[in-house]
């Protein structure tokens, strides 16, 4: 049996498991279970490719879509039996079914991703979908950022593959007039999808846009990391009396009166303090596996190179990585300790010589590569980017960079 045949057989088995799990999950609500059975029967007959959706952490995106559409059955305005079906791949099939069941007015394809979303804000996004599909302007919804008419126009024209949060942030930056390089720098940070504290971050975007000619894009990520750390990040420390959560050191931090040079000085001082020691943390490894590639030498006398993607599992390793690549990854210790982030280091060995090439942040819950930074916060490119992409495919991770 070929590898592709084994993959298909395994995927079918796991799809059946996901369906059985859904039956068990919904067995306590007869009306939801009845709707799920109806949608399942309809999808099997008219959109078989919906079941080709990926299975991540035991969750099947296609089956989850049917479960969530069943849970929101009160919003259905048409019966599933009238759906013409879809011969397209699973994402367009999800969009087609959701539009048929719920939409009075047409909505962008990318918004349908809310029906298989598993994050903590998933139901909130489903409510956005329902309200907008019934004619409510998107900008008037309960959004984490204030959306202008121009932002709404850009947002609703977003490409089909974009996550909803990414599309909101991108529309915000474009409408504010962010130059392309600045926008790419911001969208390579965790704030691409973290939309909390929207009013404050709007002041940061305006500061960066107003000073775009003086801000090197490689400094944008460190500035954001610094601001996030001092204003929003709570810190976990171990004491003789147990674990204690401390408030952020500067919760009232403001961009008022700041200059580019003063911000760079603050970031530099903070960066130096990260390498000076501090609390020693260690954390459990994530479920992802290391990645190793041997690269034969082009010239016979030259030593072959060995690339390795490995996870960093304590604060000392983060400080060492930050010192090697001159960035602020040491500030992520608390996020790793709490399981919010998983940090990986791409390194290359040639004989006994080792070179740190790339630091990668993964969101374990969303199974997404959030950001990847090289020396002095440069973005990934060339060989390192290709290896990162190969690793992400193997581990079934999405790429947000």
C-alpha positions as CSV (number, residue, x, y, z in Angstrom):
1,X,0.0,0.0,0.0
2,X,1.4,3.4,-1.0
3,X,1.9,6.3,1.4
4,X,-1.0,8.2,-0.2
5,X,-3.4,5.2,0.2
6,X,-2.4,4.9,3.8
7,X,-3.0,8.6,4.4
8,X,-6.5,8.4,2.8
9,X,-7.5,5.4,4.8
10,X,-6.2,6.9,8.0
11,X,-8.1,10.2,7.3
12,X,-11.3,8.3,6.7
13,X,-10.9,6.4,9.9
14,X,-10.3,9.6,11.8
15,X,-13.2,11.3,10.1
16,X,-15.5,8.5,11.3
17,X,-14.1,8.9,14.8
18,X,-14.9,12.7,14.7
19,X,-18.4,11.9,13.6
20,X,-18.9,9.4,16.4
21,X,-17.5,12.0,18.9
22,X,-19.9,14.6,17.6
23,X,-22.9,12.2,18.1
24,X,-21.7,11.6,21.7
25,X,-21.2,15.4,22.3
26,X,-24.7,16.3,21.1
27,X,-26.5,13.3,22.6
28,X,-27.7,15.5,25.5
29,X,-29.6,17.9,23.2
30,X,-32.1,16.1,21.0
31,X,-32.9,19.0,18.8
32,X,-29.3,19.8,18.0
33,X,-28.5,16.2,17.3
34,X,-31.5,15.9,15.0
35,X,-30.2,18.9,13.0
36,X,-26.7,17.5,12.9
37,X,-28.0,14.2,11.5
38,X,-29.8,16.2,8.8
39,X,-26.8,18.2,7.8
40,X,-24.5,15.2,7.9
41,X,-26.8,13.3,5.6
42,X,-27.0,16.3,3.3
43,X,-23.3,16.9,3.2
44,X,-22.5,13.2,2.5
45,X,-24.8,13.3,-0.5
46,X,-24.0,16.8,-1.9
47,X,-20.6,17.9,-0.7
48,X,-18.4,14.8,-0.1
49,X,-15.2,16.9,-0.2
50,X,-16.3,18.7,3.0
51,X,-15.0,15.6,4.8
52,X,-11.6,16.0,3.3
53,X,-11.0,18.9,5.7
54,X,-7.9,18.6,7.9
55,X,-8.0,17.0,11.4
56,X,-6.0,19.0,13.9
57,X,-5.8,18.0,17.6
58,X,-8.5,15.4,17.0
59,X,-10.8,18.1,15.6
60,X,-12.2,17.7,12.1
61,X,-12.9,21.1,10.5
62,X,-15.7,19.7,8.3
63,X,-17.5,17.8,11.1
64,X,-17.0,20.8,13.5
65,X,-18.7,23.0,10.9
66,X,-21.8,20.7,10.9
67,X,-21.8,20.7,14.7
68,X,-21.6,24.4,15.0
69,X,-24.2,25.1,12.3
70,X,-26.5,22.7,14.2
71,X,-25.9,24.5,17.4
72,X,-27.0,27.8,15.7
73,X,-30.0,26.2,14.1
74,X,-32.2,29.1,15.3
75,X,-30.5,31.3,12.7
76,X,-31.4,29.0,9.8
77,X,-33.7,30.6,7.2
78,X,-33.7,27.8,4.7
79,X,-33.9,24.0,5.0
80,X,-30.8,21.9,4.3
81,X,-32.8,19.8,1.9
82,X,-32.9,22.8,-0.6
83,X,-29.1,23.2,-0.7
84,X,-27.7,22.5,-4.2
85,X,-24.5,21.2,-2.7
86,X,-20.9,21.8,-3.7
87,X,-18.3,19.9,-5.7
88,X,-15.6,22.3,-4.6
89,X,-12.9,21.7,-1.9
90,X,-13.9,21.7,1.7
91,X,-13.5,25.4,2.4
92,X,-15.8,26.6,-0.4
93,X,-18.2,23.8,0.6
94,X,-18.4,25.2,4.2
95,X,-19.0,28.7,2.8
96,X,-21.7,27.5,0.4
97,X,-23.6,25.5,3.1
98,X,-23.4,28.4,5.7
99,X,-24.6,30.9,3.1
100,X,-27.5,28.7,2.1
101,X,-28.7,28.0,5.7
102,X,-28.2,31.5,7.2
103,X,-27.6,34.3,4.8
104,X,-30.3,36.8,3.8
105,X,-27.5,38.9,2.2
106,X,-24.3,37.7,0.6
107,X,-21.2,37.6,2.9
108,X,-17.5,37.2,2.0
109,X,-16.2,33.7,1.7
110,X,-13.5,34.2,4.4
111,X,-16.1,34.9,7.1
112,X,-17.3,31.3,6.9
113,X,-14.1,30.2,8.7
114,X,-15.9,31.1,11.9
115,X,-18.0,27.8,11.6
116,X,-14.9,25.6,12.1
117,X,-13.0,28.0,14.4
118,X,-12.1,26.5,17.8
119,X,-10.6,29.5,19.6
120,X,-12.3,31.2,22.6
121,X,-13.9,33.9,20.4
122,X,-15.4,31.4,17.9
123,X,-19.0,31.8,19.0
124,X,-18.6,35.6,19.0
125,X,-17.4,35.4,15.3
126,X,-20.4,33.2,14.4
127,X,-22.7,35.9,15.8
128,X,-20.9,38.5,13.6
129,X,-21.5,36.2,10.6
130,X,-25.2,35.8,11.4
131,X,-25.8,39.5,12.1
132,X,-23.9,40.7,8.9
133,X,-25.7,38.1,6.8
134,X,-28.9,39.7,7.9
135,X,-28.0,43.1,6.7
136,X,-26.2,44.6,9.8
137,X,-23.1,46.6,8.8
138,X,-20.0,44.9,10.0
139,X,-18.5,48.0,11.5
140,X,-21.5,48.4,13.8
141,X,-21.0,45.0,15.4
142,X,-19.3,44.4,18.8
143,X,-15.8,44.3,17.5
144,X,-12.5,44.4,19.4
145,X,-11.4,47.4,17.3
146,X,-13.3,50.5,16.2
147,X,-13.9,50.0,12.4
148,X,-14.5,53.0,10.1
149,X,-16.4,52.8,6.9
150,X,-13.2,52.7,4.9
151,X,-11.8,49.8,7.1
152,X,-15.1,47.9,6.6
153,X,-14.8,48.3,2.8
154,X,-11.2,46.9,2.8
155,X,-12.1,44.2,5.3
156,X,-15.1,42.8,3.3
157,X,-12.9,42.6,0.2
158,X,-10.3,40.4,2.0
159,X,-8.9,37.3,0.3
160,X,-10.7,34.0,0.9
161,X,-7.9,32.4,2.8
162,X,-7.4,35.1,5.5
163,X,-8.4,34.4,9.1
164,X,-11.0,36.9,10.3
165,X,-8.7,38.6,12.9
166,X,-5.9,38.9,10.3
167,X,-8.3,40.5,7.9
168,X,-9.5,43.0,10.5
169,X,-5.9,44.1,11.4
170,X,-4.9,44.3,7.8
171,X,-7.9,46.5,7.0
172,X,-7.2,48.7,10.0
173,X,-3.6,49.4,8.9
174,X,-4.4,49.9,5.3
175,X,-7.2,52.4,6.1
176,X,-4.9,54.3,8.5
177,X,-2.4,54.7,5.6
178,X,0.4,52.3,6.8
179,X,3.1,51.9,4.2
180,X,3.5,48.4,2.9
181,X,6.8,47.6,4.6
182,X,5.4,48.9,8.0
183,X,2.2,46.9,7.5
184,X,4.2,43.7,6.8
185,X,6.3,44.3,9.9
186,X,3.2,44.6,12.1
187,X,1.5,41.6,10.5
188,X,4.6,39.5,11.3
189,X,3.9,39.9,15.0
190,X,1.4,38.3,17.4
191,X,-0.8,41.3,17.0
192,X,-1.9,40.1,13.6
193,X,-4.5,38.0,15.4
194,X,-4.5,39.4,19.0
195,X,-7.0,42.2,18.7
196,X,-7.3,43.0,22.4
197,X,-6.7,46.6,23.7
198,X,-7.7,47.9,20.3
199,X,-8.1,51.6,21.3
200,X,-4.5,51.7,22.8
201,X,-2.9,49.9,19.8
202,X,-4.5,52.3,17.5
203,X,-2.3,55.0,19.1
204,X,0.7,52.9,18.5
205,X,-0.2,52.4,14.8
206,X,-0.6,56.2,14.4
207,X,2.8,56.8,16.0
208,X,4.5,54.3,13.7
209,X,2.7,55.7,10.6
210,X,3.5,59.3,11.5
211,X,7.2,58.3,11.9
212,X,7.3,55.7,9.2
213,X,10.3,57.4,7.5
214,X,12.4,57.1,10.7
215,X,11.4,53.6,11.8
216,X,13.4,50.7,10.3
217,X,10.9,47.8,9.9
218,X,13.2,45.5,11.8
219,X,12.6,47.6,14.9
220,X,8.8,47.3,14.7
221,X,8.6,43.8,16.2
222,X,10.9,44.7,19.2
223,X,8.9,47.8,19.9
224,X,5.6,45.9,19.9
225,X,7.2,43.2,22.2
226,X,8.4,45.8,24.6
227,X,5.1,47.7,24.7
228,X,3.1,44.4,25.1
229,X,5.4,43.3,27.9
230,X,5.3,46.4,30.0
231,X,1.7,47.4,29.5
232,X,-0.3,44.2,29.0
233,X,1.7,41.1,30.0
234,X,1.1,39.7,33.5
235,X,4.1,37.8,34.9
236,X,4.1,34.5,36.7
237,X,6.7,34.0,39.4
238,X,7.4,31.1,41.8
239,X,7.5,32.1,45.6
240,X,7.9,30.0,48.7
241,X,4.1,30.4,49.1
242,X,3.4,29.1,45.6
243,X,2.9,30.7,42.1
244,X,2.0,34.4,42.0
245,X,0.7,36.4,39.1
246,X,2.0,40.0,39.0
247,X,0.4,42.9,37.1
248,X,2.2,44.4,34.1
249,X,4.9,46.8,35.3
250,X,3.5,49.9,33.4
251,X,-0.2,49.4,32.8
252,X,-0.6,53.1,32.0
253,X,2.1,53.2,29.4
254,X,1.2,55.7,26.7
255,X,2.7,56.8,23.3
256,X,2.1,60.5,24.2
257,X,5.3,62.5,24.0
258,X,7.4,59.6,22.7
259,X,9.9,59.8,19.9
260,X,11.4,57.1,17.7
261,X,14.8,57.5,19.5
262,X,13.3,57.4,23.0
263,X,11.4,54.2,22.1
264,X,14.5,52.6,20.7
265,X,16.4,53.5,23.9
266,X,13.7,51.9,26.0
267,X,13.7,48.8,23.9
268,X,17.5,48.5,24.0
269,X,17.5,48.9,27.8
270,X,14.8,46.3,28.2
271,X,16.5,44.0,25.8
272,X,19.7,44.1,27.9
273,X,17.8,43.5,31.1
274,X,16.3,40.3,29.6
275,X,19.8,38.8,29.2
276,X,20.8,39.6,32.8
277,X,19.1,36.6,34.4
278,X,15.8,36.8,36.2
279,X,13.4,34.0,37.2
280,X,14.3,30.5,36.0
281,X,11.3,28.9,34.3
282,X,10.9,25.6,32.5
283,X,7.9,24.2,30.8
284,X,6.5,21.1,29.2
285,X,7.3,20.4,25.6
286,X,4.6,21.0,23.0
287,X,3.2,18.1,21.0
288,X,5.2,19.1,17.9
289,X,8.3,17.2,16.9
290,X,11.8,18.5,16.1
291,X,12.9,18.6,12.5
292,X,16.3,17.7,11.1
293,X,17.7,17.9,7.5
294,X,21.1,16.9,6.3
295,X,22.5,19.0,3.5
296,X,25.5,17.4,1.7
297,X,28.4,19.7,0.9
298,X,28.8,21.0,-2.6
299,X,32.6,20.9,-2.4
300,X,34.1,17.6,-1.2
301,X,36.5,19.2,1.3
302,X,33.7,21.2,2.9
303,X,31.9,19.8,5.9
304,X,28.3,18.9,5.3
305,X,25.6,21.0,7.0
306,X,22.9,19.7,9.3
307,X,19.8,21.8,10.0
308,X,17.8,21.3,13.1
309,X,14.5,22.8,14.4
310,X,14.3,22.3,18.1
311,X,12.0,23.6,20.9
312,X,13.3,25.8,23.7
313,X,11.9,24.7,27.0
314,X,13.3,27.0,29.7
315,X,14.1,30.7,30.2
316,X,17.8,30.2,30.1
317,X,17.5,28.8,26.5
318,X,15.4,31.8,25.5
319,X,18.0,34.2,26.9
320,X,20.7,32.4,25.0
321,X,18.7,32.4,21.8
322,X,17.9,36.2,22.2
323,X,21.6,36.9,22.8
324,X,22.7,34.9,19.7
325,X,20.2,36.6,17.4
326,X,19.9,40.0,19.1
327,X,16.2,40.0,19.7
328,X,13.8,39.9,22.6
329,X,12.6,36.3,22.7
330,X,13.6,36.1,26.3
331,X,10.5,38.1,27.1
332,X,8.4,35.2,26.0
333,X,9.3,33.0,29.0
334,X,6.0,33.7,30.8
335,X,3.9,33.0,27.7
336,X,5.7,29.6,27.2
337,X,5.3,28.8,31.0
338,X,1.5,29.4,30.6
339,X,1.3,27.3,27.4
340,X,0.3,30.3,25.3
341,X,3.4,30.1,23.0
342,X,5.9,27.5,21.9
343,X,9.3,28.8,20.9
344,X,11.5,27.0,18.4
345,X,15.0,27.6,17.2
346,X,16.3,26.8,13.7
347,X,20.0,26.2,13.8
348,X,22.6,24.9,11.4
349,X,25.6,22.8,12.3
350,X,28.8,22.5,10.2
351,X,31.3,20.3,11.9
352,X,31.5,21.6,15.5
353,X,30.4,25.1,14.5
354,X,26.7,26.0,15.2
355,X,24.8,29.0,13.9
356,X,21.5,30.3,15.2
357,X,19.4,31.2,12.1
358,X,15.8,31.7,13.0
359,X,13.5,31.9,16.1
360,X,9.9,30.7,15.6
361,X,6.8,31.3,17.7
362,X,4.0,28.8,17.5
363,X,0.5,29.3,18.9
364,X,-0.1,25.7,20.2
365,X,-3.9,26.1,20.5
366,X,-4.4,27.4,17.0
367,X,-1.5,25.3,15.6
368,X,-0.2,28.4,13.8
369,X,3.3,29.7,13.2
370,X,2.7,33.2,14.5
371,X,6.1,34.8,13.7
372,X,9.6,33.9,12.6
373,X,12.6,36.2,13.2
374,X,16.2,36.0,12.3
375,X,19.2,38.1,13.4
376,X,18.1,41.5,14.7
377,X,14.4,40.6,14.0
378,X,14.8,40.2,10.3
379,X,12.1,38.2,8.6
380,X,12.6,34.7,7.4
381,X,13.7,34.2,3.8
382,X,15.5,31.8,1.5
383,X,16.6,28.4,2.8
384,X,15.4,29.1,6.4
385,X,11.9,30.0,5.2
386,X,11.7,26.9,3.0
387,X,12.7,24.7,6.0
388,X,10.2,26.4,8.2
389,X,7.5,25.8,5.7
390,X,8.5,22.1,5.3
391,X,8.4,21.7,9.1
392,X,5.0,23.4,9.3
393,X,3.5,21.1,6.6
394,X,4.9,18.0,8.4
395,X,3.4,19.2,11.8
396,X,0.2,20.4,10.2
397,X,0.7,23.9,11.3
398,X,-0.8,27.0,9.6
399,X,1.5,29.8,8.6
400,X,0.6,33.3,9.6
401,X,4.0,34.8,8.5
